[in-house]
């Protein structure tokens, strides 16, 4: 049985030599350390007068910006935009706070966008562990939050997200974030105890979910703030599990995607939809649509499952589903017999791009 590998410590160590599952388990502690460290980030008082925020980032760093955006827009009138690319949009001006976030500091798209912000008399912040982004920020007197993390960029979400939360609190865009962070960490610690490697498949919902997605095309559904959590699930399945995966947003799918559930029949029979759910973060009308969609999927011979958020605050609920999905992606990698840590094709792409300069 494939499930045996999930409960065999020796097999887990053999298939996960880079320790990705240990990195997943470290998320609560990472969030605590990153939040504490972010309290030392010093920003000029003038930064609080901005009218919009632009977060430049790619991959795991960009996901932090996405999560911050959907959390911030629940209580703040300052809009947040995210750019995944080389160029800043033309509306970036002196009233725009530009935040460049790159784990390595050498992500070429993010470095390019940051360089475009330098001639603009706008407030700027860099979030990075080093590289060209940090050296450029320091050379231009830009405040920088720096951190050290020995692992993959996608496993450093706490170091990317916590300084963003601290920035919004420091600039007066949110209130009570510290309490939300404390609750989120507590929820993550409790959830980790339920989902950790040593908990058997029979009692481990994340392992059970990985089994349900094994040898299936995974499509992750979210609504409201959970849309970006679904996005995180998708990218974790891509990078850690090395599989095709997609994410969609409710209620948008009810204006297009549901028409195509039944065809091709072979794809429908090989697909499993995972609904990410919260009673608090998902609009009541959309919750009704969840029920209809599950029924329609069943009628179209498409399997589905539901994962519910934990906690009270929006941050805790979002992070609980993040941790759950990170565990699922790690366990699914083991089921496929692949090492969840390396992303060799991305490294190949970066090496090739370097030859094109």
Protein Blocks (a to p, Z undefined) as FASTA:
>chain_A
ZZlmmmmmklmmmmmmnommmmmmmmmmmmmmmmmmmmmpccdfklmmpcbdcdddehjl
lmmmmmmmmmmmmmpcbdcdddddjbdcfkbcfkbccddddfklpamklmmmmmmmmmpc
cddddddfedjllmmmmmnopacddddddddfklmmmmmmmmmmmmmmmnopaghklmmm
mmmmmmmmmmmmmmmmklcfklmmklmmmmmmgopacddddehjllmmmmmmmmmmmmmn
opacdddddfklmmmmmmmmmpcfklmmmpccdddddfklpcfklmmmmmmmmmmmmmno
pacdddddedjblmlmmmmmmmmmmmmmmmmmmmnopafkbcfklmmmmmmmmmmZZ
